[in-house]
Amino acid sequence: MTRKQRRMTIIGGSLAVLALAAALVLNALRDSIVFFSTPTMVAEKHVEPGKRFRLGGLVQPGSLQRGDNLAVTFEVADGNAKLPVAYKGILPDLFREGQGVVAEGALDANGVFKADTVLAKHDETYMPKDVADALKKQGHWKDDYGGKPSEGAKPAATAQGNPQGAVR
């Protein structure tokens, strides 16, 4: 074998080992790649009780019930399926009915999602001021980027407390 053939064999073997390692990592992380599962996905996968995952969807209007000692129950829906959620703790400021939410926890034996963390999703029209300025400068600005904030919403504040720090 010449030097060039030996070098090409080593490079080819290294690439094969690297491809195999990448395939093994992606296969192991197959279920973890999704940032959250919707109620429909949970029903289709038949998730067993006790397995931790993230549940995402919209809080069903009229489903929010507050109990004693910061206990809260509500339903998360994605248009096709609903899943009841039980949480004990302080809810985020952006949490409200009809708003997007991501909850971390596990299903119990009764099919209720017991959340230990609830995150409210910001609406899709949020954009940091520097990104909006860059889009304006490049001529890619759309009028609906600066849409009016929803009723009762406060303007976002930056670390300096400037309410003009974010464009809605």
N, C-alpha and C positions, 0 to 999 in steps of 0.2 A: 504494500500500500504506500502510495506517495504521500508526501506531507499535505498536499492540497486535499486529497481524498480523506485523510485522517481528520483534518480540520472540518471538512464538510460533514463527516459522520458525527463528530462531537457536537457541532452546531445543530444538526438535525435531531440528534438524541436529546439535547437540551430543550429544544422546542417541543418535542413530544412529551417530555416530563412536565414542562410548564403547562401545556394544554391539558394533560391529565390532572394536574393539581387544580387548575382553574375549574375543570368539569366537576371534580369532587367537592370543591367549596360551593359552587353554585347549586349542586344537588343537595348538599346539606342545608343550605339556606333557602331552599325552594319555598317553604311556607312562611319564612320570616321576611322575604323581600317585600311583600305587600305591607304597606304602612298600617292599614286597618282593614278589618273585614266588615262587610255590610250585613244586616240581618238576613238578607237573602242568601249570602255566601255561608253564613253560619248554619242556616237550615239545610242547604245543599250538602255541606261537608259533614253534617251530623257530628258537631264538635262534642266530645265527651265532657261531662262535668269535671271541673277542677283544672282543666287545661287553660293556662293564661293566654290571652290574646287581646288585641285592641278592637273595639267595636266602634264603627263610625256611621253617622247618618244624621237625620234631622229629628229634633225633639218634637214629638207629636203635640199639636195644640190641644189643650184641655187635659193632658195626661199628667201634668206636674202636680204632685201631692207632697206637701211638707208634713213631717211628723215631729215627734219629740226628739230632743238632743241632736239637732241638725240632720236627722234622717230624711231622705228625699227619695221618692220613687217617680219614675217617668218612663215613657216609652220612646224608643228610638226606631225610626222607620226609614226605609229607603224607597218607598213608592210601591214595593211589592210585598214586603214582609215587615212585621213589627216585632220588637223584642223588649220585654219589660226590664228595666234597670233599677237596681236599688243601690243607693250611695249614702254614706254617712260622713259628712264633713261640710266645709264651706265651699259653695259653688263659685266658679269664676264670675267676674263682673259681666262678661259678655254672654253668659248663659241665659237663655230665655227660650220660650216655646217657639217653634218654627225656625230656630237657628241651628246651624251645624254643630255637632259635638263629636268628640272622640273620647271614649272611656276605656280605661285599662282595668282588667280584672279577669274573672272566670265565671262560667255558668255554674249554678248550683244544681242539685238533683231535681228541683222543680222547674227548671228551664228559665230561671230568673238570672240575669247577668248581675253579679255582685261586683260593683266597681270599687276600686280603691283610689283611683285617680280619674277626674273628669276635666277635660280640656275643651274650652269653647273655641270653635273655629271662627276666624275672622272672615268677613265677607270677601268675595273674590275681587272687589274693586279697590282694595287697599293697594297702595303703591308708595314706597318711600320717596321723599322729595327729590333726592339726587337722581333716582331712576327716572322720575317724571321729567326732570329738567334735561336729562340726557336724551330722552325720547323727543322732547320739544326741539332740542338743538338739531337732532338728526332729521326732523320732519316726519317722524313716525307717530306723533301724538294723535290720539283719537279723542273726540269730545266726551265719550262715555267713560273715559278713565277718571275724569274729575267729577263724576256724578255726585248728586247731593247725598249727604249722609242720611241714614234712616232716621225716622222720627225719634226724638229722645236721645240720639247718639251724641256724644261729646266729641270734639275734634281730638285727634290723637296728639300726644305731646311727645317731644323729644326728650333726651336726657337733660337738656338745658331748661326744660319746662316750656318751650316755645310751642304754642298750639298750632303753629303753621309748619311744624316739622314733618308732617305727613300729608300727602294729597289723597283725598277720597273721591 
